Amino acid sequence: MDEQTVREHAQAHCEALLAGDIGRASQDMSPELVSHMGPIVAMLPLPLREATVEQIRMTGTAYSALLRLTGEGGETVHLETRWKDRDGRPTIIEASRQAEEPAAPTEAEPEAE
């Protein structure tokens, strides 16, 4: 398993989520993760209007893929997925929603006199 293979599987996972095909998206997940599908789906801003792979990186013995998911209402979620080789194919073994950076406060406009 290499970075390009993980990227291809992560992109296919994004495409399945974008199509609303949770069944197809779950094919990339470990059986343990599939058994806890409800809380994972609850993290997503469904229905999606955009799903992209922002980053792939090696993290010890696994790869991390950071997915950017934007719902039709405009809410954006960053979902970090951890991938390991299971039975010869990249498999998501963990998924967690990343905390969003708070928006920087804007300076108040001076009042007109």
C-alpha positions, 0 to 999 in steps of 0.5 A: 500500500502506498500514498497513491493507492490510498489517495485513489481509494480516499477519492472513491470514498469521497465520490460515494459520499457525494453520491449519497451512497453510504453502502458503497462508502462503507465498503472502504471501512473495517467491519468494526467501523461499519458496526459503528456507522451511525455516529460516523454518518451523524458527523457528516453534513449530508447531503454533500455538495462537495467532497475532496481529499485535502491531504494524504500522509504517512502516520507510523504504520498507517496513512491518514487522509484528510477529507473536506466535506461540504454540505448543501447548507454550506457547513464544512467538516474535515474528516480525518480517516486512518487507512491500513492494509487489510486483506490486500486493500486499503481500509479505513480503520478510524474516522474522526471529525477535526476541530474547526479553527475558530474564525479570527475576530474582526476589528470593529469598524469605527463609528461614523460621527 
